[in-house]
C-alpha cells in the first residue's frame, strides 16, 4: 500500500526544490515519503528532461549587461518562448547568471548548471547560457548597450582613448552591424582566401578582362566582405555617419578599439 503523503510534506519538498505541487507529491509517493530520496528523484527527472530538451532552439530569452568600475559582464540567457522569457523566475535566474559572470567570469557558469537543469524541468523549456566579461586597464574605458525593446542583443566594448559617449555609440554600432573581427589582420587567412576564390570564379568577374580581375576582386572584398555587416569592424560604415568608416570616426576622436563582445539570441 502506498504511503500517505501529507500537505506539510509536499510543502516542505516544494520549498526545498521549487518543484510544482503534483511533481512534488508524485516524487514523495514514489519514495514512500522520504524527503531526501524525493529530492534526488526530482533532480534525476530534471536532468532527464533537460537532456531531452537540450537540442531545442532558444531564440527567445533576455540579454543582460552591466558595467561597474573596470569590469563589464554580458549574459545571454535563452529559452524557447516569449512567455517564459518574461517569467519572474526565469528573469531572476538570468540576473543571477549576470552577477555570477561579473564576479567570476564565464567559467563561473559551471556552478549554475544544476540550477539551470532544475529551471528546465520546472519551466518546461530548454534554457541556454552564454556569457562574456571584459576588464579595462589603465587608460581604457568600457561601455555597454542592449538593443531595446526585445533585449535580445547585447554588447560590451573596450576602448582606449575617446570618451563614454563615443564608446556607447560604438557599442550601438556593433549591436547593429554584428562585426566578426576588429581589423582585417584578425580575419583568418583561409577565410579571406575562400571569399577571394568565390569572387574570382563568379560570372561577374569572369566577364571582365583577365588583367583587371585581381583588382576588381580586391575591391569586392573590401566592400562586400570586410565592410559588410558581419565583417570587419574598422572597415564598416559608421552607423552614426555613413560617410565615414568606423576607423575614421575613431581616429578623429583619438580612440582605438581594444576588444568587444556581442551576444545575440536572435538577429
N, C-alpha and C positions, 0 to 999 in steps of 0.2 A: 504494500500500500504506500502511495506517495506521501511525503511529509507535508504537513500543513504549514503553509507559509503565511506569516503574519504581515500586516501592512507596515509594521515597525521594521521588520527585516528588509522589506522591499525598499523602504525609505532610506535605511542605512546603506544599502548597496548602491542605490541611486546617488546618494550624497557623496559616496566614495569614488564612484566611477563616472557619473554623469550619464549613465545609460538610461534609455527610455523605460517606462514603467513595465511594459509587457516583457521587454528583453530581460530586465532585472528579475522579474517574477519567474520567468521560464528558466533562467540560469539557476535560481535558488531551488526550483523544483528538481532540476536535473542533478543538482549536487546535494540534495537532501537537506537544504537549509544551511549548508556550510558557506559562510560569507567569503572566506579566503578562497575556497575552491570555486565559488561562483565568480569571483573577480578574475581568477585565472581563465575560466571558461569564456568570460566576456572578452578578455584580451585576445584569446586564441581565435574566437569568432571574428573579432575586429580585424585581425591580421589576415584571415582568410578572405574577408570581404574586400579589404584593401588590395589584396593580390588580384582579385577578380576585376577590380575597377582600375587597376594601375595603367592600363593601356588607353583609357578613355581620354578624349581631348579636354583640356582645361583652358578654354579660351575666355571664360568669364573669371571674375575674381577682382582683386584690387592690387594696385601697386602703391607702396608707401615709401616715403623718403624722409630723411632727417639729416640736418647738418648742425653739429654742435661743436664749437671750438674748432679744432683741427681734424675732426673726424666726420665723415659723411657715410651714411648707410642707406642701402636701397634694397627693398624686398618686393618680389612679385609672388603673390600667393594666389594660385589659380584654382578654380572649381569649374563645374560643368554648366551651371545655370545662373542666371541673374538673381533669382530669389535667394539662393544660398549665398551669393556674394554680398547680399545686404543683411544676412542673418547676423544678429548680435554676437552669437558665439563664434561665428566664422571671423567677423571683424576683430573681435578681441584676440583671437588666435593670431591673426595677421599682425596685429600690433605687437604681440609678444615676439613674433618672428623678427620684426624690425628691431626691437630692443635687444634681442639676442645678437643679431648681426652687428649692431652698433657697439656692443660690449666685447664681442668675441670674434667677429668676422664671420664669413660664410661657413667656416669649419664648425661653428657653434650649432649649426642646424642639425648635426648628427644627434645632439642631445634632445631634440624635439621630435625625433622620428616616432617614438611610441605615442606621443600625444597626437601627432598627425594621423597615425593609424586609427586612433580612437575617434578622431573627428570624422574620418572617412566612414567608419562604422555607424556613428551617430547621425551624421548629416546625409548619408546615403549617396555621396558623390566622391569621385576621385579628387584629391587635393594635391597640388604640386607646389614645390617651394624652390625658388631661385633667389639668389642674393648677391650683392656686391658691396664692397667697402673701400673707401679711399681715405688716405691720410695726407694732410697738407704739411709741407715742410716750411722752412723759413722763406719768406717772400712769395709764398703760394697762397691761393685762396680757393675755397670750394663754393660751388653753387649747386642748387637742385631745382628740378622742375618736374611736376606731374601734370600731364595734359588733362584738363577738365573737359566735359563733366564726368566722363566714364572712369577716369583714373586707371586706365589700363596701360599707359606708357609713362615710364619714369626715367629721369636722367640725373646722373651726378657728373660734374665736370671739375677738373682741377686745372687752374690757370696760374701762370707765372706772369706777374705784371697785370696791368689793367685794373678794373675796379669791379665791385659786386654787380653793378648794373650790366656791364658787358658780359660778365660771367653768366648771369642769368639769361641774357639774350642768347648766348652760345648754347646753354642748356636747352632753351626753346628750339633753337635751330636743329640741334641733334635729335630732339624728340620728333621733329617733322621729317628730317632728311635721312635719318637712320644710317649714318655712315658706318662702314665696317672697319675702317682704318683711319689713323690721324693723317699720315702723309704717304706719298707714293712709295717711298722706300720700305714702308711697312707691309706692302702687298706682296705675298709670296710670288716668287718668280714663275712658278708653274701656272699660277692663276692668270698672270699677265700674258704668258705665252699662249695659254688656251684661248683667251679673248682675242689676241692678235691673229691667231690661226682662223678663228671664226670670221673675222672681218676680211682677212686675206682671201678666203675661199667663198666669200659672198658674191652673188651676181653683181651687186652694186659696185664692188671694187674690181672684179674681173672685167667689167665693161670699160674700165679706164686704161689708158696707156700703161704698159708694164713699168716704165721708168718712173711713173708718178705714184705707183700703188703704195710703196712703203710710206711715203709722206702722207698720203691720204689715210692710211691705216693709223698712223700716229695721231692724226687729227681726230679720227673717230674714237680712238682710245681715250683721248683727253676729254672729249665732250660726252661721249655715250657711256663711258665706263668710270673713269676717275672722278669726273664732276657730276655724275648722275646720282640719283637717290640710291642709297646703299653703298656708295663708292667711298671716295677719299674725302675726309672732312675738309681739309685745307683747299681742295680744288672745287668744292661745291659753291654754287652761287649763294651768297649771304641772304637768308630769307628776309632780313630787315632792309636790305637794299640790294636787289638782284643785279645791279650794275657792277657790284664788287664781288670778288670771291671771299670766302671766309679768311683766307690767308691775308688778303689786302686789308680787310676790316680789322683783323688782329694786329697787323703790322702798324697801321695808323694809330692804334691805341697803345703801342709798345707792349703788347701782350703775346704770350706763347701758350699753346695748349700742352699741358703735361700728360694728361690722361682723361679718359671719360668712360663712363659705364652707362649703357642703355638697356633697360629690360622692358619687354612688352608682352602682354597677354594676347593682344590682337593688334594687327596693323604694323 
